[in-house]
Amino acid sequence: MTKKPSKQTSAPTQHTEGSAGITRRSALKGAGAIAGGMALGFAAPAVHAQPKIVRFLNGEPSADSVRALRFAAAQYEKITGVQVRIDSVPGGAAFQKLQASIQAGQPYEIGTLSFVGDVLLLAGEKKILPLNDLIKKYDWGPRILFPMNGNNYWYPYDYNLCWINYRKDLYGKKGLKAPTNWADYLQNLTAVTGTGEGQLRHGVVHPLGSDDATNYTAFGYLWANDVRILDDKWNVVIDSPEMAPRVIEYLDFMADLVKLMPPSPRQASWANLVGDFQGDIASHTPGTGRLLDQMNLTMPAKAANVSSFLYPSKSGKKFAVNHGYDGWVVLDTPMAQEAIKFLTWFSDEHFINFLHSSPIHYQPTRLDIYKDPRWLAHPALETFSEIVAMQKQVLSDPNVVIRSIDTEGPEPDMRAGKLFRSFALPEMVQDRVFNGKSSAEALKTAAEKIRKVIA
């Protein structure tokens, strides 16, 4: 998921092993790859042949990530003669761009998606193809493939889990500890909020509009409070006698939390998650390792003062991360098989270089990557070793809830995608925080909408 701010910055590429930049070593490797590709059965490019073109919609617009993909595409064209054209858009715009290409009758061959709900919608509409042969080549981590009717429709390249980043230097000055419940969290936010020396103007930035950013960042507290929207038979249970009190606690908590946010949270989006934190407007921000990767490039001293904690519950008994994921899908076009061939080659030849273009953000989904010395060699993994350890721990810790709107229900299904795109949960928060409804009224309205959406 970033989700991701629309504007990315990058320092000049370091020409080291694992960098996306082109060095003498990588150039020699590229020459060897051409010969190797012919040995593996790739045909040498014909001089006068009509070029084959694979269009790739990339939702990772940072300079280093784009560079890594374009370098791989250039090598692949030398090996096979197939052109891979990379178009890049902000992650939050990728699904809309992909849909527009389909509706225009000129779909991309490969597309980036940041929410599995969108994958399920496209799979249900038969717009994308299964990638079963490619997926079965690797050993995958938990809760990341989301097969639909026995088919794997995407290649997930990172976990993109969402937690809370905070300024540990401010915590040190105030003698604070990472919170384990909502009461402690609110006290910490209040302690570092203000205009005096060593204090920021606001406690935490949270998008609260009807959009992907809110779906991704605002509901970790709800999951930590052990709330489910749907049961294992697709019944709506968010307003059941068991769940309703927990949802009401969450909504009341959000009404308290909004008092410690920058103005206009309804208009806040991806860019604010990074910009408000970097600009000393807020001392806490939900998000991923993207924040650390960007700050490490442009303000490394400040990045060293960033730490993180998981979304707490009211009682402190459970913690959560909002489930996130980024992946590639192959659309049903005449060049689909060429697209699959490219992804298969890329997975072995250039995938780690791509992961290194944002090393803390791109938490690997393939378990073989964690043991690969090429991946481990990136210095940022040592610099932020505490957060890297936390990323791996949450995948197996039974006390950590990993949940998201678009993974609700007993199995991957279009209904979860429709629930995600309905923005029923963001509207529930807005009703309580902005529209004057009680928590019970806001919950009732949301539950009624959810039932209609998934009927």
Residue pairs with C-beta under 8 A, 6 or more apart in sequence:
1 91
1 114
1 115
1 160
1 162
1 212
1 216
1 288
1 324
1 325
1 326
2 91
2 114
2 160
2 270
2 273
2 287
2 288
2 290
2 361
3 91
3 92
3 114
3 160
3 212
3 213
3 216
3 217
3 270
3 273
3 324
4 59
4 60
4 61
4 90
4 91
4 92
4 114
4 270
4 290
5 90
5 270
5 271
5 272
5 273
5 274
5 275
5 290
6 61
6 90
6 92
6 93
6 270
6 271
7 271
8 61
8 62
8 63
8 294
9 62
9 63
9 294
9 297
9 298
10 62
10 63
10 64
10 297
11 297
11 298
13 19
13 20
13 21
13 64
13 67
14 21
15 21
15 23
17 25
17 374
17 377
18 352
18 353
18 356
18 374
18 375
18 377
18 378
19 353
19 356
20 64
20 65
20 67
20 68
20 71
20 353
20 354
20 356
20 357
21 67
21 71
22 71
26 71
30 75
30 78
33 75
33 78
33 79
33 349
34 75
34 78
34 79
37 79
37 80
37 345
38 44
38 79
42 79
42 80
43 80
43 81
44 81
45 77
45 78
45 79
45 80
45 81
46 81
49 81
51 81
51 82
51 83
52 81
52 82
52 83
52 335
52 338
53 82
53 83
53 84
53 85
53 335
54 82
54 83
54 84
54 85
54 109
54 110
54 335
54 338
54 339
54 342
55 85
55 87
55 108
55 109
55 110
55 335
56 69
56 73
56 84
56 85
56 86
56 87
56 108
56 109
56 110
56 111
56 339
57 87
57 89
57 94
57 97
57 98
57 101
57 108
57 110
57 111
57 112
58 65
58 66
58 69
58 86
58 87
58 88
58 89
58 112
59 88
59 89
59 90
59 91
59 93
59 94
59 111
59 112
59 113
59 114
59 326
60 66
60 69
60 88
60 91
60 112
60 326
60 357
60 358
61 88
61 89
61 90
61 91
62 294
62 357
62 358
64 357
64 358
65 354
65 357
65 358
66 86
66 88
67 357
68 350
68 353
68 354
68 356
68 357
69 86
69 354
70 86
71 350
71 353
72 84
72 346
72 349
72 350
72 353
72 354
73 83
73 84
73 85
73 86
75 349
75 350
76 82
76 84
76 342
76 345
76 346
77 83
77 84
79 345
80 341
82 338
82 341
82 342
84 342
87 108
89 97
90 270
91 112
91 114
91 270
91 326
92 114
92 211
92 212
92 213
92 269
92 270
94 111
94 112
94 113
94 114
95 113
95 114
95 115
95 118
98 107
98 108
98 111
98 113
98 122
98 331
101 107
101 108
102 127
102 331
107 127
107 331
107 332
107 333
108 331
108 333
109 330
109 331
109 333
109 335
109 336
109 338
109 339
110 328
110 329
110 330
110 331
110 339
110 342
110 343
111 328
111 329
111 331
112 326
112 327
112 328
113 119
113 122
113 154
113 326
113 327
113 328
113 329
114 160
114 212
114 324
114 325
114 326
115 212
115 215
115 216
115 325
115 404
115 406
115 417
115 420
116 146
116 154
116 325
116 327
116 404
116 406
116 407
116 412
116 416
116 417
117 405
117 406
117 407
117 416
117 417
117 418
117 419
117 420
117 421
118 406
118 417
118 420
118 421
119 128
119 146
119 153
119 154
119 327
119 329
119 417
120 146
120 148
120 153
120 406
120 412
120 413
120 414
120 416
120 417
121 414
121 417
121 418
121 421
122 128
122 153
122 329
122 331
123 148
123 151
123 153
123 414
124 148
124 414
124 417
126 332
127 331
127 332
128 153
128 154
128 329
128 330
128 331
128 332
129 153
129 330
129 331
129 332
129 336
129 340
130 151
130 152
130 153
131 152
131 153
131 154
131 155
131 329
131 330
131 340
131 343
132 151
132 152
133 340
134 155
134 340
134 343
134 344
134 347
135 145
135 152
135 155
137 344
137 347
138 347
138 366
138 367
138 368
139 366
139 367
139 368
140 156
140 365
140 366
140 367
141 159
141 364
141 365
141 366
141 367
141 395
142 395
142 396
143 323
143 395
143 402
143 407
144 156
144 159
144 325
144 365
145 152
145 156
146 154
146 407
146 412
147 153
147 412
148 411
148 412
148 413
153 329
154 327
154 328
154 329
155 327
155 328
155 329
155 343
155 347
156 325
156 326
156 327
156 365
157 326
157 327
157 328
157 351
157 354
157 355
157 362
157 365
158 325
158 326
158 355
158 361
158 362
158 363
158 364
158 365
159 324
159 325
159 363
159 364
159 365
159 391
159 395
160 288
160 324
160 325
160 326
160 361
160 363
161 288
161 321
161 322
161 323
161 324
161 363
161 391
161 394
161 402
162 216
162 217
162 220
162 286
162 287
162 288
162 321
162 322
162 324
163 220
163 286
163 287
163 288
163 308
163 309
163 310
163 311
163 321
163 390
164 204
164 220
164 284
164 285
164 286
164 308
164 309
164 310
164 311
165 277
165 284
165 285
165 286
165 287
165 291
165 292
165 306
165 307
165 308
166 178
166 283
166 284
166 285
166 306
166 307
166 308
166 309
167 192
167 200
167 283
167 284
167 305
167 306
168 305
168 306
168 307
169 305
170 176
170 192
170 198
170 199
170 200
170 283
171 177
171 178
171 188
171 192
171 307
173 198
174 188
174 191
174 192
174 198
176 188
176 191
176 192
177 184
178 307
178 309
179 185
179 187
179 188
179 309
179 312
180 312
180 316
180 319
181 312
181 313
181 314
181 315
181 316
182 221
182 253
182 312
182 313
182 314
184 312
184 316
185 312
186 256
186 257
186 260
188 203
189 203
189 204
189 257
189 260
189 283
189 284
190 203
190 260
192 199
192 200
192 203
192 283
193 199
193 200
193 201
193 202
193 203
193 260
193 283
194 200
194 201
195 201
200 280
200 281
200 282
200 283
201 262
201 280
201 281
201 282
202 260
202 261
202 262
202 276
202 281
202 282
202 283
203 260
203 261
203 282
203 283
203 284
204 257
204 260
204 261
204 282
204 283
204 284
204 285
204 286
205 261
205 262
205 265
205 268
205 272
205 273
205 276
205 277
205 281
205 282
205 284
205 285
205 286
206 214
206 217
206 218
206 257
206 258
206 261
206 265
206 268
206 286
207 213
207 214
207 217
207 218
207 265
207 268
207 269
207 270
207 272
207 273
208 214
208 218
208 258
208 265
208 266
208 268
208 426
208 429
208 430
208 433
208 434
209 265
209 266
209 267
209 268
209 269
209 426
210 423
210 426
210 427
210 430
211 269
211 423
211 426
213 268
213 269
213 270
213 273
214 423
214 425
214 426
214 429
215 404
215 405
215 406
215 420
215 423
215 425
215 426
216 322
216 324
216 404
217 273
217 286
217 287
217 322
218 254
218 286
218 425
218 426
218 429
219 322
219 404
219 405
219 425
220 286
220 310
220 311
220 320
220 321
220 322
221 250
221 253
221 254
221 311
221 312
221 313
221 320
222 246
222 247
222 250
222 425
223 311
223 320
223 322
223 401
223 402
223 403
223 404
224 310
224 311
224 312
224 313
224 318
224 319
224 320
224 401
225 246
225 247
225 249
225 250
225 313
225 314
225 318
226 246
226 313
226 318
226 401
227 238
227 243
227 246
227 247
227 250
228 237
228 238
228 243
228 403
228 408
229 236
229 237
229 238
229 405
229 408
229 419
229 425
229 450
230 236
230 237
230 238
230 408
230 409
230 410
230 416
230 419
230 454
231 237
231 410
232 409
232 410
233 410
234 409
234 410
234 413
234 415
234 454
236 447
236 450
236 451
236 454
237 243
238 244
238 247
238 443
238 446
238 447
238 450
239 247
239 443
239 444
239 446
239 447
244 440
244 443
247 439
247 443
248 439
248 440
248 443
249 314
250 314
251 428
251 429
251 432
251 433
251 439
251 442
251 443
252 432
252 439
253 314
254 429
254 432
254 433
255 432
255 433
255 439
258 265
258 433
261 282
262 268
262 272
262 276
262 281
262 282
266 430
266 434
268 276
273 285
273 286
273 287
273 291
274 285
274 287
274 290
274 291
274 294
275 281
276 282
276 285
277 283
277 284
277 285
277 291
278 291
278 294
278 295
278 299
278 302
285 291
286 311
286 322
288 324
288 360
288 361
288 363
289 358
289 359
289 360
289 361
289 362
289 363
289 384
289 387
289 391
290 358
290 360
290 361
291 306
292 303
292 306
292 360
292 361
292 380
292 384
292 387
293 358
293 359
293 360
293 361
293 380
295 302
295 303
295 306
296 303
296 360
296 380
296 383
296 384
304 383
307 386
307 387
308 387
308 390
310 319
310 320
310 321
310 390
310 394
310 400
311 319
311 320
311 321
311 322
312 319
313 319
313 320
318 399
318 400
318 401
319 399
319 400
319 401
320 400
320 401
320 402
320 403
321 394
321 400
321 401
321 402
322 403
322 404
323 402
323 403
323 404
323 407
324 404
325 365
328 343
330 336
330 339
330 340
330 343
331 339
333 339
346 354
351 369
352 369
352 372
352 374
352 375
354 362
355 362
355 364
355 369
355 375
356 375
356 378
359 378
359 380
359 381
360 380
360 381
360 384
360 387
360 388
363 391
364 370
364 375
369 375
370 392
375 381
381 388
393 400
394 400
394 402
395 402
405 416
405 419
405 420
405 425
406 416
406 417
406 419
406 420
407 416
408 416
408 419
409 415
409 416
415 453
415 454
418 453
418 454
419 450
419 453
419 454
422 449
422 450
422 453
424 446
424 449
424 450
424 453
425 446
427 445
427 446
427 449
428 442
428 443
428 445
428 446
429 442
431 437
431 441
431 442
431 445
431 446
432 438
432 439
432 442
435 442
437 445
